[in-house]
Amino acid sequence: MKANFLTDQGQVRKHNEDAGGIYYNSTGQVLAIIADGMGGHQAGDVASQMAVSIMQTAWEKTDEFTEPEQAEEWMSETFKKMNLSIFNHALEKEVYKGMGTTVVSAIGTDEFIIIGHIGDSRCYLRNEDGFKQITEDHSLVNELVRSGEISHEDAEHHPRKNIVLKAMGTEENVSADIRCLSWERGNQVVLCSDGLSDKMTNKELGDYVQAWENKTDIGQELIDLANERGGEDNISLAIISHQPSEEAGGQPC
């Protein structure tokens, strides 16, 4: 798998509360994660870094996942441990009170991908059908769109656009969305924080991702573009491109 992760502080924030990375298990299967922390300095960044560290440590101990159900169960259990760890840590000191983080992660194998998320950090998939968002934001504005109270166009400029309804670590028990998708050689999965997705349309992002196979700096170009358009938030993205091993195994979704 070809994969890359980039993060940037942006033009306005004094520190970066995003965290993330690309990690491999013992058999070369890939995990990508992005966490966008909330709660201010010494809180949001702590939550996002904890989320990434917990998932990285757990992932690097895993063996090959050959069945989607195995990977889904692993991600679900890891999310539960992550949430409880962040929640309990927030109880220890007043400065950490109320901290939390969005999380979006992807496991890539030769046959399938597993996507897990909570909050408004997103995952997109580019395949033969085009480029599309495959996660639903856990946000106030998205719920207003789903209920028909506002349009997608209204949502783009809504004053409460960044209010998140669910996040990792803010409650003792939270439910994340986890799903499995089949993918093929040449497909790409893109994870990003809202510092990127708020600054461009899905079509723009898809056009850049399509060119990634022939360029090495697409991620930096996307970050530069988000900064040129204001860069009010931290900006993070991860891209995984399907490049299977010679002997693929396992079951598709």
Secondary structure, 3 states (H helix, E strand, C coil): CEEEEEEECCCCCCCCCEEEEEEECCCCCEEEEEEEEECCCCCHHHHHHHHHHHHHHHHCCCCCCCCHHHHHHHHHHHHHHHHHHHHHHHHHCHHHCCCEEEEEEEEECCCEEEEEEECCCEEEEEECCEEEECCCCCEHHHHHHHCCCCCHHHHHCCCCCCCECCCECCCCCCCCEEEEEECCCCCEEEEECHHHHCCCCHHHHHHHHHCHHHCCCHHHHHHHHHHHCCCCCCEEEEEEECCCCCCCCCCCC
